[in-house]
Amino acid sequence: MNEVSDMEVRGKRVFVRSSLNVALNEEGKIADDFRIRMSAPTIRELSEGGARVVVAGHLGRPEGRDEKLSLKALVPRLEELLGQDVSFVSDCVGAEAEKAVSEMSDGDVMLLENLRFHKGEVENDPVFAQQLERLADLYVNDAFDVAHRAHASVFQLPKLLLSSMGPQFAEELKVLDRILQHPDRPFVAVVGGSKVESKARFAVKLAEKADVVLVANLVRDAMPEIPSNVLAASDGVRVGERELDIGPETTARFIEEIRKARTVFWSGPLGMAEEEAYQAGSLAVAKAILEIPRFSVIGGGDITAFLGLMGLREKFTHVSTGGGAMLAYVAGEKLPGIIALEHSYHG
């Protein structure tokens, strides 16, 4: 696969698929800018290289146009991170977008409106991809968080343009490959979160690679089989089908295993960590991971948001922008975003 450094970008319109799906507060302001901060260096690099940078992404899961999910809210923060003006166009395809791009100068950065305002994005519509193609000469995918989605801007567009993987995307794969291929052992994985069925399948796959897998009760309950190296929660706060936190006995057992580890991979909080009353288990596990220097990787929106709130996120070795994509990759699935880049247009 090509990398950005392989491309001559000066004077070219470069379509960058970025990770921009951030959390917004009730006022429509950015609540957590982590993904934007991870996306900014690639955009800056292209701009400084003389590219005309056309940034695209999505926010939420709109059904048609929804002004509450407009990417316009991201412009001020993106300008702060880049140290330059960022123009905004109120659509991602069509005459308005094409005119705006045609008026760009070398080094300019433009943000397109939410790709998911058009159903063609999530439906992987090749016609929608052709509309996006009119805005660019080159394509860069730097959005690892959607690499597991066969969406038009991820899967179809690379077939139409000379394409490359962005630096942030490449770094994600480098870190995850280290865990998969040659982790420092003992290797301990921690699996929680709310999407228990997908997490359960993932935990079984991960058990083939890790020395110990620590799972929350709901994940354990959904597992079709429980490998011998899976350690499930034995106590906790549970109401009906909801697991609110792991209990003190489980917390102690999990910490005991983590303290032996040289590599820790963590996906998903161990309960409803967004509520202060149920943060104890996840917080204790986080602090145990950070007690000594070790290779530590976390991923998934809920856990990264929680650790950001606690001021602990940046202390981990690597924080993935992806949740589902990270799980799918570690579980050995072939991601559509990678397949597309491997078979992209080469001229």
C-alpha positions as CSV (number, residue, x, y, z in Angstrom):
1,M,0.0,0.0,0.0
2,N,1.1,3.6,-0.7
3,E,1.9,6.0,2.1
4,V,1.5,9.8,2.0
5,S,5.3,10.1,1.6
6,D,5.0,8.2,-1.7
7,M,2.8,10.9,-3.2
8,E,3.6,14.2,-4.9
9,V,0.9,16.4,-3.3
10,R,1.9,20.0,-4.2
11,G,-0.8,21.7,-6.1
12,K,-3.0,18.6,-5.9
13,R,-6.5,18.3,-4.4
14,V,-6.1,15.7,-1.7
15,F,-9.3,14.1,-0.3
16,V,-8.5,13.1,3.3
17,R,-10.9,10.7,5.1
18,S,-10.4,11.7,8.7
19,S,-11.6,10.5,12.1
20,L,-13.9,13.3,13.2
21,N,-16.7,11.5,15.0
22,V,-16.3,13.3,18.3
23,A,-18.7,13.6,21.2
24,L,-20.7,16.8,21.4
25,N,-22.3,18.3,24.6
26,E,-25.9,19.5,24.9
27,E,-24.9,22.9,23.5
28,G,-23.5,21.3,20.4
29,K,-19.9,22.0,21.4
30,I,-17.1,19.5,21.3
31,A,-17.0,17.5,24.6
32,D,-13.9,15.5,23.7
33,D,-11.5,16.5,20.9
34,F,-9.3,13.4,20.9
35,R,-10.1,12.2,17.4
36,I,-9.6,15.7,15.9
37,R,-6.3,16.0,17.7
38,M,-5.2,12.7,16.2
39,S,-6.4,13.7,12.7
40,A,-4.7,17.2,12.7
41,P,-1.1,16.2,12.1
42,T,-1.8,14.5,8.8
43,I,-3.9,17.4,7.6
44,R,-1.1,19.8,8.6
45,E,1.5,17.7,6.9
46,L,-0.4,17.8,3.6
47,S,-1.1,21.5,3.8
48,E,2.5,22.3,4.5
49,G,3.4,20.2,1.5
50,G,1.4,22.4,-0.7
51,A,-1.7,20.2,-1.1
52,R,-5.2,21.6,-1.4
53,V,-6.6,19.6,1.5
54,V,-10.2,18.5,1.3
55,V,-11.1,17.0,4.7
56,A,-14.1,14.6,5.0
57,G,-15.6,12.7,7.8
58,H,-18.8,11.9,9.7
59,L,-20.5,12.7,13.0
60,G,-23.0,10.4,14.5
61,R,-25.6,8.4,12.7
62,P,-27.9,10.9,11.0
63,E,-30.9,9.8,8.9
64,G,-30.7,12.6,6.3
65,R,-29.6,16.1,7.1
66,D,-29.4,16.9,10.8
67,E,-28.0,20.3,11.7
68,K,-27.2,19.0,15.2
69,L,-24.6,16.7,13.6
70,S,-23.1,19.3,11.3
71,L,-19.3,19.2,11.0
72,K,-19.3,23.0,11.1
73,A,-19.1,22.8,14.9
74,L,-15.6,21.3,14.4
75,V,-14.1,24.2,12.4
76,P,-12.9,26.4,15.3
77,R,-11.1,23.6,17.0
78,L,-9.5,22.4,13.8
79,E,-8.3,25.9,13.0
80,E,-6.7,26.1,16.5
81,L,-4.9,22.8,16.0
82,L,-3.7,23.6,12.5
83,G,-2.9,27.3,13.1
84,Q,-4.6,28.4,9.9
85,D,-8.1,29.1,8.5
86,V,-10.3,26.2,7.6
87,S,-13.1,26.9,5.1
88,F,-16.4,25.0,5.4
89,V,-18.8,23.9,2.7
90,S,-22.3,23.0,3.6
91,D,-22.4,19.8,1.5
92,C,-19.9,17.1,0.6
93,V,-20.9,16.6,-3.0
94,G,-22.5,18.7,-5.7
95,A,-22.1,22.0,-7.4
96,E,-21.4,24.0,-4.2
97,A,-18.6,21.7,-3.1
98,E,-17.1,21.4,-6.5
99,K,-17.0,25.2,-6.9
100,A,-15.5,25.7,-3.4
101,V,-12.7,23.2,-4.1
102,S,-12.0,24.7,-7.5
103,E,-11.2,28.0,-5.8
104,M,-8.7,26.6,-3.3
105,S,-5.0,27.6,-3.4
106,D,-2.0,25.4,-2.5
107,G,-1.9,24.9,1.3
108,D,-5.6,25.6,1.8
109,V,-7.7,23.4,4.0
110,M,-11.4,22.8,3.5
111,L,-13.8,20.8,5.6
112,L,-16.8,19.2,3.9
113,E,-20.2,18.6,5.5
114,N,-21.0,15.3,7.2
115,L,-20.7,12.5,4.7
116,R,-23.5,10.6,6.3
117,F,-26.0,13.3,5.5
118,H,-26.2,11.3,2.2
119,K,-27.4,7.7,2.4
120,G,-25.0,6.8,-0.4
121,E,-22.2,6.9,2.1
122,V,-23.4,4.2,4.4
123,E,-24.9,2.2,1.5
124,N,-21.5,2.1,-0.2
125,D,-23.0,3.6,-3.3
126,P,-20.5,3.8,-6.2
127,V,-22.4,6.7,-7.7
128,F,-21.9,8.7,-4.5
129,A,-18.2,7.8,-4.6
130,Q,-18.0,9.2,-8.1
131,Q,-19.5,12.5,-6.9
132,L,-16.8,12.6,-4.2
133,E,-14.1,11.8,-6.8
134,R,-14.9,15.1,-8.6
135,L,-13.4,16.9,-5.6
136,A,-10.0,15.4,-5.7
137,D,-6.9,14.2,-7.5
138,L,-5.5,12.0,-4.7
139,Y,-7.0,10.1,-1.7
140,V,-5.7,9.5,1.8
141,N,-7.5,7.3,4.3
142,D,-6.4,8.4,7.8
143,A,-9.7,7.2,9.5
144,F,-8.9,3.9,11.2
145,D,-12.1,4.2,13.2
146,V,-14.2,3.4,10.1
147,A,-11.8,1.0,8.5
148,H,-14.3,-1.9,9.3
149,R,-17.1,-0.1,7.4
150,A,-17.7,-0.8,3.7
151,H,-18.8,2.8,3.2
152,A,-18.4,4.8,-0.1
153,S,-15.7,7.1,1.2
154,V,-13.8,4.2,2.7
155,F,-14.3,1.3,0.2
156,Q,-15.4,2.8,-3.2
157,L,-13.5,6.0,-3.5
158,P,-10.0,4.4,-3.3
159,K,-10.9,2.5,-6.5
160,L,-11.2,5.8,-8.4
161,L,-8.1,7.8,-7.2
162,L,-4.5,7.3,-6.5
163,S,-4.7,6.4,-2.8
164,S,-2.6,6.0,0.3
165,M,-2.9,5.2,3.9
166,G,-2.5,8.1,6.3
167,P,0.2,8.3,9.0
168,Q,-2.3,7.9,11.9
169,F,-3.9,4.9,10.2
170,A,-0.5,3.3,9.6
171,E,0.5,3.9,13.3
172,E,-2.7,2.1,14.4
173,L,-1.8,-1.0,12.4
174,K,1.9,-0.9,13.6
175,V,0.8,-0.9,17.2
176,L,-1.8,-3.6,16.8
177,D,0.5,-5.8,14.8
178,R,3.0,-5.6,17.6
179,I,0.3,-7.0,20.0
180,L,-0.7,-9.7,17.5
181,Q,2.8,-10.8,16.3
182,H,5.3,-10.3,19.1
183,P,3.9,-8.9,22.3
184,D,6.1,-8.6,25.4
185,R,4.8,-11.3,27.7
186,P,2.9,-11.9,29.9
187,F,0.2,-10.4,27.6
188,V,-3.1,-9.6,29.4
189,A,-6.2,-8.4,27.7
190,V,-9.2,-6.7,29.4
191,V,-12.6,-6.8,27.7
192,G,-15.7,-4.9,28.8
193,G,-18.1,-2.6,27.1
194,S,-21.8,-2.6,26.2
195,K,-21.8,-4.4,22.9
196,V,-21.5,-7.7,24.6
197,E,-22.1,-10.1,21.6
198,S,-19.3,-8.6,19.5
199,K,-17.1,-8.3,22.5
200,A,-17.7,-12.0,23.4
201,R,-16.6,-13.2,20.0
202,F,-13.6,-11.0,20.2
203,A,-12.6,-12.3,23.7
204,V,-12.6,-15.8,22.4
205,K,-10.3,-14.9,19.5
206,L,-8.1,-12.8,21.8
207,A,-7.7,-15.8,24.1
208,E,-5.7,-17.4,21.3
209,K,-3.1,-14.6,21.5
210,A,-3.1,-13.4,25.1
211,D,-1.8,-15.2,28.2
212,V,-4.9,-14.1,30.2
213,V,-8.1,-12.4,29.2
214,L,-10.1,-10.6,31.8
215,V,-13.8,-10.1,31.0
216,A,-16.8,-8.5,32.5
217,N,-19.8,-10.6,33.5
218,L,-22.0,-9.7,30.6
219,V,-19.2,-10.5,28.1
220,R,-18.7,-13.9,29.8
221,D,-22.4,-14.6,29.7
222,A,-22.5,-14.1,26.0
223,M,-19.4,-16.2,25.1
224,P,-20.2,-19.4,23.2
225,E,-17.2,-21.0,24.9
226,I,-14.9,-20.0,27.7
227,P,-11.3,-20.8,27.0
228,S,-9.2,-21.8,30.0
229,N,-7.2,-18.6,30.1
230,V,-10.3,-16.4,30.4
231,L,-10.9,-15.0,33.9
232,A,-14.4,-13.7,34.3
233,A,-15.8,-11.4,37.0
234,S,-17.0,-13.2,40.1
235,D,-18.8,-10.3,41.8
236,G,-20.2,-7.0,40.9
237,V,-23.1,-4.5,40.8
238,R,-25.7,-5.9,38.4
239,V,-29.3,-4.8,37.8
240,G,-31.2,-7.1,35.4
241,E,-29.3,-7.2,32.2
242,R,-27.2,-4.2,33.1
243,E,-23.7,-4.6,34.7
244,L,-23.0,-1.4,36.5
245,D,-19.5,-2.2,37.9
246,I,-17.2,-5.1,38.8
247,G,-17.0,-5.8,42.5
248,P,-14.0,-5.5,44.9
249,E,-13.1,-9.3,44.7
250,T,-13.0,-9.2,40.9
251,T,-11.1,-5.9,41.0
252,A,-8.4,-7.4,43.2
253,R,-8.1,-10.5,41.0
254,F,-7.9,-8.4,37.8
255,I,-5.2,-6.2,39.3
256,E,-3.2,-9.2,40.4
257,E,-3.1,-10.4,36.8
258,I,-2.3,-7.0,35.4
259,R,0.6,-6.5,37.7
260,K,2.3,-9.5,36.2
261,A,1.8,-8.2,32.6
262,R,4.3,-6.5,30.3
263,T,1.6,-5.9,27.6
264,V,-2.0,-4.9,28.4
265,F,-4.7,-4.4,25.8
266,W,-8.0,-2.9,27.0
267,S,-11.3,-2.5,25.2
268,G,-14.4,-1.3,26.9
269,P,-15.1,-0.1,30.5
270,L,-15.9,-2.7,33.1
271,G,-19.4,-1.3,33.8
272,M,-21.3,2.0,33.5
273,A,-18.2,4.1,33.9
274,E,-19.9,7.2,32.6
275,E,-21.7,7.5,36.0
276,E,-19.5,8.4,38.9
277,A,-21.1,5.8,41.2
278,Y,-19.9,3.0,39.0
279,Q,-16.4,4.1,38.1
280,A,-14.5,2.3,40.9
281,G,-13.6,-0.9,39.0
282,S,-12.6,0.7,35.7
283,L,-10.6,3.4,37.5
284,A,-8.7,0.8,39.7
285,V,-7.8,-1.3,36.7
286,A,-6.6,1.8,34.8
287,K,-4.3,2.9,37.7
288,A,-3.0,-0.7,38.0
289,I,-2.0,-0.7,34.3
290,L,-0.2,2.6,34.8
291,E,1.6,1.6,38.0
292,I,4.8,0.7,36.1
293,P,6.0,1.3,32.5
294,R,4.5,-1.4,30.2
295,F,3.2,-1.5,26.7
296,S,-0.5,-0.5,27.1
297,V,-3.1,-0.1,24.4
298,I,-6.7,1.1,24.9
299,G,-9.5,1.6,22.4
300,G,-13.2,2.2,22.0
301,G,-15.1,5.4,22.5
302,D,-16.5,4.7,25.9
303,I,-13.2,3.7,27.6
304,T,-11.2,6.4,25.9
305,A,-13.7,9.1,26.9
306,F,-13.8,7.8,30.5
307,L,-10.0,7.8,30.8
308,G,-9.8,11.2,29.2
309,L,-12.2,12.5,31.8
310,M,-10.0,11.0,34.5
311,G,-6.9,12.6,33.1
312,L,-5.3,9.3,32.4
313,R,-5.8,8.7,28.7
314,E,-2.5,10.2,27.5
315,K,-0.5,8.1,30.0
316,F,-1.2,4.9,28.0
317,T,1.3,3.9,25.3
318,H,-1.3,4.0,22.6
319,V,-4.9,5.2,22.4
320,S,-6.7,3.9,19.3
321,T,-9.2,6.1,17.5
322,G,-11.1,2.9,16.6
323,G,-13.4,0.7,18.6
324,G,-15.1,-1.7,16.3
325,A,-12.2,-1.5,13.8
326,M,-9.7,-2.2,16.5
327,L,-11.6,-5.3,17.7
328,A,-12.1,-6.6,14.2
329,Y,-8.5,-6.2,13.3
330,V,-7.2,-7.9,16.4
331,A,-9.7,-10.7,15.9
332,G,-8.2,-11.4,12.5
333,E,-10.9,-10.0,10.3
334,K,-9.9,-8.3,7.0
335,L,-11.1,-4.7,7.1
336,P,-12.8,-3.2,4.1
337,G,-10.7,0.0,4.4
338,I,-7.5,-2.0,4.2
339,I,-8.8,-4.2,1.3
340,A,-9.7,-1.0,-0.6
341,L,-6.3,0.5,-0.2
342,E,-4.6,-2.8,-1.2
343,H,-6.6,-2.8,-4.4
344,S,-6.8,0.9,-5.0
345,Y,-6.5,2.8,-8.3
346,H,-2.9,3.0,-9.5
347,G,-3.3,5.0,-12.7
